Amino acid sequence: MELENKWLSAELFSKLLRGDSMEAIGTDPGIFLLDQDFRLVYPAAVKDSMPLLAVDRRSWNSRYSLYMDRAETEEFARNNYSYAVRNYQTALGLAATKQQEALAIEGMARSCLADQRYPQAISYYQRLWSEYSQTVNLGGHPYGISAPLQLYAIGTLTGEKVCKHDSLIATYELIRQGHWLISSSAYNFFKSEYASIIKMDLESQESGFERTLKFHQFLIDQLIPAIQERSGFSGFHNSTETRRMYMPANGDQYLISYKEIPLTGADRQQMGGIRWNLDTVMASIIPPLLATAEEETGLEFLLVNGNRSNLPAGDADQIPETSLHLTFSKVPFPWTLVAIQPGYEKLESDVKTQLFIYGLLIAIIIVLMLFGVFVLLRDISREADSMHLQTEFVHNVSHELKTPLSLIRLYGETLLLKEHLPEKDRKEGLQIINKESERLSQMINNILDFSKIEMGRKEFDLKAGNLAEVTRDTLDSYRYHFVKKGFTIEEDIDPDIPILLFDRDALEGILVNLFSNVIKFSDKHKRMGVTLKKTPEVVLLVVADQGIGIPPDELPHIFDRFYRVKGNSDFEARGSGLGLTLVKHAAEAHGWQIEVQSTPGKGSTFTMRIPYPINSEEQL
C-alpha cells in the first residue's frame, strides 16, 4: 500500500506533466493520467488518425496561400517545375510560421527532384533535415524522419552516397528511442523502412518508446473502456478512494490501481493510475513480504493460482489438508494464499537451532565476563606496580636529596667554624660543595622536567648548533667527576659534524644523565668512551661503559618512569628512575632514535642515531 500511495500521488503526476523523467516499475511503463472526459493526458502519444493539416490552410495569410496555390498548380497540373520553384520561393518569404516555411522548402525540393535538378533537391532536403527536424509535413510525419529517406532515394537514382549509412543508423535509433512523437502505424512503417535500408534486424530488443506505444494502445483499447464502464460513464465521483481491478491482456496479468487526483492549477480533478505487472509483483514485491510473515509467525506461506504458484511443478497437490486458504479482500490478486503449519520435525529443528544460538550467546557472554575480569585484574596489578614505583621513587629521591644536602651542610659548617684550615683542605671542601650542588641541581632539574612531561608542557627550543662542540663542552664540565672517581675516558669526537637543529639544554641533559649512570653503575672496570661520528645516513652519538651491565629481561623497561634495574642498591647512588625516561623523551622529541646494548658484567652502550642534515649551514 505504501508503494501504491507513493506512485498515486498528486506530487508525482505534477512532475510528470512538467516533463520530469520517471523510471518505470520493472520493465513496464505503467503510469497513466486521464482527464474528466476519460481522454489520455499521460503518456502523450499521437493518434493513428490523419492530421487535419489541410484545414489549416484557413489560418494562412492570403498572399502566402496565393503563391502556394500557384506553385502547386505549376507543379502538379502543368509540370512547369521552374515556375513552381519561383512561386515556392516567394511563398517562403511570406511564411509566418516554421511549418509554412518547411512546406514551401519541401515544395522546392519536390519540384527540383521532378525536374532532375538533383543538387538543388539535395540541398533543400538537407535543410529540412537539419533545420526542421521536428516539423511535420502534410502527412503528419516529421521532416527529421522523411527527409533522410528522400535523400537516400536521390542517392539511389544518381549512384552517389548522398545520405551516409551511419546517419541512417543514427536516425533509426532516434526513431526507436521516441525522439519524434509519431503514431503507432507511422512508427512501424518508418522503423521497417529504415531497417530494410540499413539491413537491421527487427527482432532486436524492444525499445522504451515501443513499450510506451504498446502501453498507449492497451490504455485506449482496453483499460480506459473498462474504467469508464466501472464509473458508469458518469464521470468522476470526487472521491480519493483507491480502486483496483484485475485485468489479463496478451498472455500477461495486470493489477490496475487508480484514483481521482486533484492537481494544482487544474480546473477539474483528473484520474491517475498505475498498471502493475503481476509477474513483477510476484518476483520482487511479494517474496520479501512472505519472508517477513514467515519469520514473524513461524508458518510457511505459498501463493497458488492454478498452474501459477511459487511451488515446484507437481508439488501443489502436496499441500496438507489442514492448511489455511486465504483470499485477498482489498487487492484483487488472482491468487490464493496458503498458510501451512510446519511439521514436528521442523519444530524440533527450530528448537534445536534456538537452543544452539542461546548456548552460543551464553558462552560468548561468559568469555566476555572472563575477559573483563582479566582486564580488571591487569589494571589493578599495573596500578599496584605504579603505586609501588611511586613510593620507591619518593624514597629514592629523599635519599638522593639527603646525601648531597648532608655533605653540603657538613663541609659548609667546617669551613665556617674552622677559620685556619689549610688551603688544600679548604679547596677540597669547596670542590665537594660545588660537586654536590651540581648533583643536587641535576636531580631537581630531572624532577622538574619529568613534571612538565607528565603535564604535557615540556617544550624544546630547537636552534642551529655545533653538536661536536656541545658534546665536548659537556664532557669537559663533567670530566672532574670522572677523574675524581678514577675513570679513564676515551673520546672520539669528529669535529666535522654538520650544523644541526637541537635544544642545547636538552642535549646537555641527555649527556649528563648518561655520564651520571656510568659513574653510578661502574664497579671495578672504570672506563668510559664517548664517540661522535658521521655515517652516510646518520650521526652517531655513543656513550659506552664497562660497568655492571643490564640483564636482558630488564632492557625493555629501563626507559619506563620510576624503573630501576634490580640489584643495583649496593652502588654509589640509588637513583630516582627518571634519568633514562627523560633521555628517551628528549631524543624522540628531536626525532632521534636511542638504542641500548648491554651484557651483565661487561657494560652497556647507549647509541643515539641523529638524522641529518636537518638544516645545513647554507640553509641557515
C-alpha positions in Angstrom: 0.0 0.0 0.0 2.9 2.4 0.8 4.3 1.8 -2.7 0.9 2.3 -4.3 0.4 5.6 -2.4 3.9 6.8 -3.5 3.0 6.3 -7.2 -0.5 7.6 -7.0 0.4 11.0 -5.5 -0.5 14.4 -6.9 3.1 15.5 -6.5 4.3 12.6 -8.8 1.8 13.4 -11.5 2.6 17.2 -11.3 6.3 16.3 -12.0 5.4 14.1 -14.9 3.2 16.8 -16.5 6.2 19.2 -16.1 8.3 16.9 -18.2 10.4 15.3 -15.5 11.6 11.8 -16.3 10.2 8.8 -14.4 11.6 5.3 -14.2 9.0 2.7 -14.8 8.1 -0.2 -12.5 10.2 -3.1 -13.6 10.1 -3.1 -17.4 6.5 -1.9 -17.6 5.9 1.9 -18.1 2.7 1.7 -16.1 1.8 5.3 -15.1 -1.2 6.9 -16.8 -3.4 10.0 -16.3 -6.9 10.7 -17.6 -8.9 13.9 -17.8 -12.6 14.3 -16.9 -13.7 13.0 -20.3 -11.6 9.9 -20.0 -9.1 11.2 -22.5 -5.4 10.2 -22.1 -3.3 13.0 -20.7 -0.2 11.0 -19.9 1.7 9.3 -21.5 1.3 11.5 -24.6 1.2 9.8 -27.9 -0.1 10.6 -31.5 -3.4 9.1 -32.5 -3.5 6.9 -35.6 -5.8 9.3 -37.4 -4.7 11.5 -40.2 -3.8 15.1 -39.1 -6.1 17.8 -40.4 -3.4 20.0 -41.9 -5.4 20.6 -45.0 -7.9 22.6 -42.9 -5.0 24.6 -41.5 -4.9 26.5 -44.8 -7.6 28.7 -43.4 -5.0 30.2 -41.0 -2.6 31.0 -43.8 -2.3 34.7 -44.8 -3.8 35.4 -48.2 -0.5 36.2 -50.0 1.2 33.1 -48.7 -1.8 31.0 -49.7 -1.9 32.6 -53.1 1.7 31.8 -54.0 1.4 28.3 -52.5 -1.7 27.6 -54.7 0.2 29.0 -57.8 3.2 26.8 -57.1 1.1 23.7 -56.6 -0.7 24.3 -59.8 2.5 24.8 -61.8 4.0 21.6 -60.1 1.1 19.2 -60.3 -1.1 20.4 -63.1 1.3 21.9 -65.6 4.5 20.2 -64.7 6.3 23.5 -65.0 8.8 23.0 -62.3 10.9 26.1 -62.8 7.8 28.3 -62.2 6.7 26.2 -59.3 10.1 26.7 -57.6 9.9 30.5 -58.1 6.4 30.6 -56.5 7.5 28.4 -53.6 10.4 30.8 -53.0 8.1 33.7 -52.9 5.8 31.9 -50.5 8.8 31.1 -48.3 9.5 34.8 -48.0 5.9 35.3 -46.9 5.7 32.4 -44.4 4.5 33.3 -40.9 5.3 30.1 -39.1 8.1 27.4 -39.1 5.7 24.9 -40.6 4.8 27.2 -43.5 8.5 27.7 -44.2 9.0 23.9 -44.2 6.1 23.3 -46.6 7.5 25.9 -49.1 11.0 24.4 -48.9 9.6 20.9 -49.4 7.7 22.1 -52.5 11.0 23.4 -53.9 12.8 20.2 -53.1 10.0 18.1 -54.7 9.9 20.3 -57.9 13.7 20.2 -58.3 13.6 16.4 -57.9 10.9 16.1 -60.5 12.9 18.3 -62.8 16.0 16.1 -62.2 17.9 19.0 -60.7 19.4 16.7 -58.0 22.0 19.1 -56.4 19.3 21.7 -55.6 16.9 19.0 -54.4 19.6 17.5 -52.1 20.3 21.0 -50.7 16.6 21.6 -49.9 16.1 18.2 -48.3 19.3 18.6 -46.2 17.9 21.9 -45.0 14.6 20.3 -44.0 16.6 17.5 -42.2 18.8 19.9 -40.2 16.6 23.0 -39.6 13.0 21.5 -39.5 13.6 18.1 -37.9 10.6 18.2 -35.6 8.3 20.0 -38.0 5.7 17.7 -39.6 4.6 17.6 -43.3 1.1 17.3 -44.7 1.1 13.6 -43.8 1.9 14.3 -40.2 5.5 12.9 -40.4 8.5 14.9 -39.1 11.0 16.0 -41.7 13.7 14.6 -39.5 12.4 11.1 -40.5 11.1 11.7 -44.0 13.9 13.9 -45.4 16.7 11.2 -44.9 14.6 8.7 -46.9 14.2 11.3 -49.8 18.0 11.8 -49.7 18.6 8.1 -49.8 16.2 7.8 -52.8 18.1 10.5 -54.7 21.4 8.8 -53.9 19.9 5.6 -55.4 19.0 7.5 -58.6 22.3 9.3 -59.0 24.6 6.5 -57.7 26.1 8.8 -55.1 26.2 8.5 -51.3 24.0 11.4 -50.6 23.0 10.1 -47.1 25.7 8.2 -45.2 24.9 4.8 -43.7 25.9 6.0 -40.2 23.4 8.8 -40.4 20.6 6.4 -41.3 21.5 4.2 -38.4 21.5 7.2 -36.1 18.1 8.2 -37.4 16.8 4.7 -36.9 18.0 4.6 -33.3 16.4 8.1 -32.7 13.1 6.7 -34.0 13.3 3.7 -31.7 14.1 6.0 -28.7 11.0 8.1 -29.4 12.8 11.3 -30.5 9.8 12.1 -32.7 6.3 11.7 -31.2 4.6 9.7 -34.0 1.7 7.3 -34.2 2.0 3.6 -33.8 1.3 2.9 -37.5 3.8 5.6 -38.6 6.4 4.2 -36.1 6.0 0.7 -37.5 6.2 2.0 -41.1 9.4 4.1 -40.7 11.1 1.5 -38.5 10.5 -1.1 -41.2 11.7 1.3 -44.0 14.9 2.2 -42.2 15.6 -1.4 -41.1 15.3 -2.6 -44.7 17.8 0.1 -45.9 20.4 -0.4 -43.2 19.9 -4.2 -43.0 19.0 -4.0 -39.3 17.4 -7.0 -37.5 13.9 -6.1 -36.5 13.9 -8.7 -33.7 16.3 -6.6 -31.6 15.4 -5.8 -28.0 12.2 -3.8 -27.6 12.8 -0.1 -27.0 11.3 2.1 -24.3 9.3 4.0 -26.9 7.9 0.8 -28.4 6.8 -0.2 -24.9 5.2 3.2 -24.5 3.3 2.8 -27.8 2.1 -0.6 -26.7 1.1 0.7 -23.3 -0.8 3.6 -25.0 -2.6 1.1 -27.2 -3.5 -1.0 -24.2 -4.9 2.1 -22.5 -7.0 3.2 -25.4 -8.3 -0.3 -26.4 -8.8 -2.0 -23.0 -8.1 -0.1 -19.9 -9.9 3.2 -20.5 -13.2 1.5 -21.6 -13.0 -0.8 -18.5 -12.5 2.2 -16.1 -15.3 4.2 -17.9 -17.6 1.2 -17.6 -16.9 0.9 -13.9 -17.5 4.6 -13.4 -21.0 4.1 -15.0 -20.0 6.5 -17.9 -21.0 9.3 -15.5 -17.6 10.9 -15.0 -15.7 11.2 -11.7 -17.1 10.8 -8.2 -14.9 13.4 -6.4 -13.5 10.6 -4.2 -9.9 10.0 -3.1 -10.5 6.2 -2.6 -8.1 4.0 -4.5 -9.9 1.5 -6.7 -8.3 -1.7 -8.1 -9.2 -4.3 -10.7 -7.6 -7.4 -12.2 -7.1 -7.4 -16.0 -5.5 -10.1 -18.1 -4.1 -9.0 -21.5 -2.0 -10.6 -24.2 -1.0 -13.5 -22.1 0.0 -11.3 -19.1 -1.8 -10.5 -15.9 -2.1 -6.9 -14.6 -3.4 -5.2 -11.4 -4.8 -1.8 -12.1 -4.7 0.8 -9.3 -6.4 4.2 -9.9 -8.0 7.1 -8.1 -9.0 10.7 -8.7 -6.2 13.2 -8.1 -6.6 16.9 -7.6 -3.7 18.6 -9.4 -2.5 22.1 -8.6 -3.6 24.6 -11.3 -6.1 22.2 -12.9 -9.7 23.3 -13.2 -11.1 19.8 -12.6 -9.9 16.6 -11.0 -8.1 14.1 -13.1 -7.7 10.3 -12.7 -4.2 8.8 -12.2 -3.3 5.2 -12.1 -0.6 2.6 -12.5 -0.6 -0.8 -14.2 1.3 -3.4 -12.1 2.6 -6.4 -14.0 1.8 -9.3 -11.6 4.9 -11.2 -12.8 7.0 -8.2 -11.5 4.9 -8.2 -8.3 5.4 -11.9 -7.8 9.2 -11.7 -8.4 10.2 -8.6 -6.5 7.4 -7.4 -4.1 5.6 -10.5 -2.7 8.6 -12.7 -1.7 10.0 -10.2 0.9 6.6 -9.8 2.4 6.1 -13.5 2.7 9.5 -14.0 4.1 8.8 -11.4 6.8 5.5 -13.0 7.6 7.1 -16.5 7.9 9.8 -15.1 10.2 7.2 -13.5 12.5 4.7 -16.3 12.6 6.7 -19.5 12.1 4.2 -20.5 9.3 5.0 -21.3 5.7 3.2 -19.2 3.1 2.5 -20.2 -0.5 0.8 -18.3 -3.4 -1.3 -20.6 -5.6 -3.1 -19.7 -8.8 -3.9 -22.7 -10.9 -0.7 -23.5 -12.8 0.9 -20.4 -11.4 2.4 -20.8 -7.9 5.7 -20.5 -6.1 5.7 -24.3 -5.7 7.9 -26.5 -7.8 6.0 -28.3 -10.6 3.8 -31.1 -9.3 4.1 -30.0 -5.6 0.8 -28.1 -5.5 -1.0 -31.4 -4.8 1.2 -32.0 -1.7 -0.3 -29.1 0.3 -1.6 -30.5 3.6 -5.4 -30.6 4.0 -5.0 -28.8 7.4 -3.6 -25.8 5.6 -5.5 -22.5 5.8 -6.5 -21.0 2.4 -6.9 -17.2 2.4 -8.1 -14.8 -0.3 -7.2 -11.2 -0.8 -10.0 -8.8 0.1 -8.7 -5.4 -0.6 -6.5 -6.2 -3.6 -8.0 -8.4 -6.4 -5.0 -10.7 -6.8 -5.8 -13.9 -8.8 -4.0 -16.0 -6.1 -4.9 -17.9 -3.0 -2.6 -17.5 0.0 -2.0 -20.8 1.7 -0.7 -20.9 5.3 0.9 -24.2 6.3 1.7 -25.2 9.8 5.3 -26.7 9.9 5.5 -30.4 10.9 7.0 -31.8 14.1 10.5 -32.3 12.5 10.6 -28.7 11.5 9.6 -27.5 15.0 12.2 -29.8 16.6 14.8 -28.5 14.2 13.9 -24.9 15.0 14.0 -25.5 18.8 17.5 -27.1 18.4 18.6 -24.2 16.4 17.3 -21.7 19.0 19.0 -23.7 21.8 22.3 -23.7 20.0 22.1 -19.9 19.4 21.2 -19.3 23.1 24.0 -21.5 24.2 26.4 -19.8 21.9 25.3 -16.4 23.2 25.7 -17.5 26.9 29.2 -18.9 26.0 30.1 -15.5 24.4 28.8 -13.6 27.5 30.9 -15.9 29.8 34.0 -15.3 27.7 33.4 -11.6 27.7 33.0 -11.6 31.5 36.2 -13.6 32.0 38.0 -11.2 29.7 36.6 -8.2 31.7 37.9 -9.8 34.9 41.3 -10.4 33.3 41.5 -6.7 32.1 40.3 -5.5 35.6 43.0 -7.7 37.4 45.6 -6.5 34.9 44.7 -2.8 35.5 44.7 -3.4 39.3 48.2 -5.1 39.0 49.5 -2.2 36.9 48.1 0.3 39.4 49.7 -1.5 42.3 53.0 -1.6 40.4 52.7 2.1 39.7 52.0 2.9 43.3 54.9 0.7 44.4 57.2 2.5 41.9 56.0 5.9 43.0 56.6 5.0 46.7 60.0 3.8 45.8 60.6 6.9 43.8 59.8 9.1 46.8 62.1 7.0 49.0 64.9 7.2 46.5 64.5 10.9 45.8 64.5 11.5 49.6 67.8 9.6 49.9 69.3 11.3 46.8 68.4 14.7 48.1 69.6 13.9 51.7 73.1 12.8 50.7 74.2 15.9 48.8 72.5 18.2 51.3 74.2 16.5 54.2 77.6 16.8 52.6 77.0 20.5 51.7 75.9 21.2 55.2 78.9 19.3 56.8 81.6 21.0 54.7 79.9 24.3 54.9 79.9 24.2 58.7 83.5 23.0 58.6 84.6 25.9 56.5 82.6 28.3 58.6 83.8 27.1 62.1 87.5 26.4 61.2 89.0 29.6 60.1 92.6 28.4 59.9 92.1 25.4 57.7 94.9 24.6 55.3 94.4 25.8 51.8 94.3 22.3 50.5 91.5 21.2 52.8 89.6 24.4 52.3 89.8 24.0 48.5 88.7 20.3 48.7 85.7 21.3 50.8 84.6 23.9 48.3 85.0 21.4 45.5 82.8 18.9 47.3 80.2 21.5 48.0 80.3 22.5 44.3 80.1 18.9 43.1 77.2 18.0 45.4 75.4 21.3 44.4 75.7 20.3 40.8 74.4 16.8 41.6 71.5 18.2 43.6 70.7 20.7 40.8 70.7 17.9 38.2 68.3 15.8 40.3 65.9 18.8 40.8 66.1 19.6 37.0 65.2 16.0 36.3 62.2 16.1 38.6 61.0 19.4 37.1 61.5 18.1 33.5 59.6 15.0 34.3 56.7 17.0 35.9 56.5 19.1 32.7 56.4 16.0 30.6 53.6 14.5 32.6 51.6 17.7 32.2 52.4 18.0 28.5 54.1 21.3 29.0 57.7 20.4 28.2 58.9 22.3 25.2 62.2 22.3 23.3 63.9 25.3 21.7 65.5 23.9 18.5 68.3 26.1 17.2 71.1 25.6 14.8 74.3 24.5 16.6 77.5 22.6 16.6 76.8 19.1 18.0 80.5 18.3 18.4 81.2 21.5 20.4 78.3 20.9 22.8 79.3 17.3 23.3 82.9 18.2 24.1 81.9 21.1 26.4 79.6 18.9 28.4 82.2 16.2 28.7 84.8 18.7 29.9 82.4 20.1 32.5 81.8 16.6 33.8 85.4 15.4 33.4 86.3 16.4 37.0 83.8 13.8 38.4 85.2 11.0 36.2 88.8 11.8 37.2 87.8 12.0 40.9 86.3 8.5 40.6 89.3 7.1 38.8 87.7 6.7 35.4 89.6 6.5 32.1 87.9 8.5 29.4 88.3 7.6 25.7 86.8 10.2 23.4 86.5 10.2 19.6 84.6 13.3 18.6 84.6 14.2 14.9 84.9 18.0 14.5 83.3 17.9 11.0 79.8 17.1 12.1 77.3 19.2 10.1 75.3 22.0 11.7 72.1 20.6 13.2 68.9 21.8 14.8 68.7 20.8 18.5 67.9 22.1 22.0 71.3 22.7 23.7 70.0 22.3 27.2 68.2 19.1 26.3 71.3 17.6 24.7 73.4 18.5 27.8 70.7 16.9 29.9 70.9 13.7 27.8 74.7 13.5 28.2 74.8 14.4 31.9 72.2 11.6 32.7 74.2 9.1 30.7 77.5 10.2 32.3 75.9 10.0 35.7 74.8 6.4 35.1 78.3 5.5 34.0 79.6 6.7 37.4 76.8 5.1 39.4 76.9 1.6 37.8 80.6 1.0 37.2 82.3 -1.3 39.7 85.8 -2.5 39.0 86.4 -1.5 35.4 86.1 2.2 35.4 86.4 3.1 31.7 84.1 5.3 29.7 84.0 6.1 26.0 82.3 8.9 24.1 82.1 8.7 20.3 80.6 11.2 17.9 80.9 10.3 14.2 79.2 10.8 10.9 78.0 7.9 8.7 76.4 8.2 5.2 72.9 8.1 6.8 73.0 9.5 10.3 75.2 11.0 13.0 76.0 8.5 15.8 76.5 9.7 19.4 77.7 6.7 21.6 78.3 6.6 25.3 79.8 3.2 26.5 81.0 1.9 29.8 82.4 -1.3 31.3 80.1 -1.4 34.3 77.8 -4.0 35.8 75.5 -4.1 32.7 71.8 -4.7 32.5 70.1 -8.1 32.4 68.4 -8.9 29.1 64.9 -9.3 30.7 65.1 -5.7 32.1 66.3 -4.0 28.9 62.8 -3.3 27.6 61.9 -1.5 30.9 64.9 0.8 31.6 63.2 3.8 29.9 60.0 3.4 31.9 59.3 6.1 34.5 60.5 5.2 38.1 62.1 2.0 36.9 65.4 1.0 38.4 67.4 -2.1 37.5 67.1 -4.7 40.3 70.1 -5.4 42.4 71.8 -2.0 42.0 71.2 -0.8 45.6 74.8 -1.6 46.6 76.2 1.1 44.3 77.0 4.7 44.9 73.5 6.1 44.4 70.1 4.5 44.3 68.8 6.9 41.6 65.3 8.2 41.0 64.4 6.1 38.0 63.8 9.2 35.9 67.1 9.8 34.1 66.7 7.4 31.2 63.0 8.3 30.9 64.0 12.0 30.3 66.7 10.8 27.9 64.3 8.9 25.7 61.6 11.7 25.7 64.2 14.3 24.7 65.6 12.1 22.0 62.2 11.3 20.5 61.1 15.0 20.7 64.1 15.7 18.4 63.2 12.9 16.0 66.3 10.9 17.2 66.4 7.1 18.0 68.1 5.7 21.0 69.4 2.1 21.2 70.9 0.1 24.1 73.2 -2.9 24.0 74.2 -4.4 27.3 75.8 -7.5 28.7 75.7 -8.2 32.5 79.2 -7.8 34.0 80.6 -6.3 30.8 78.9 -2.9 30.5 76.4 -1.0 28.4 76.4 1.0 25.2 73.9 3.8 24.5 73.7 4.8 20.9 71.9 7.9 19.6 71.0 7.9 15.9 70.6 11.5 14.7 69.3 12.1 11.1 71.0 14.8 9.1 71.1 17.3 7.5 68.1 18.8 9.3 69.4 22.1 8.3 72.8 22.8 6.7 74.9 25.9 7.1 73.9 27.0 3.6 70.3 26.8 4.6 70.7 28.8 7.8 
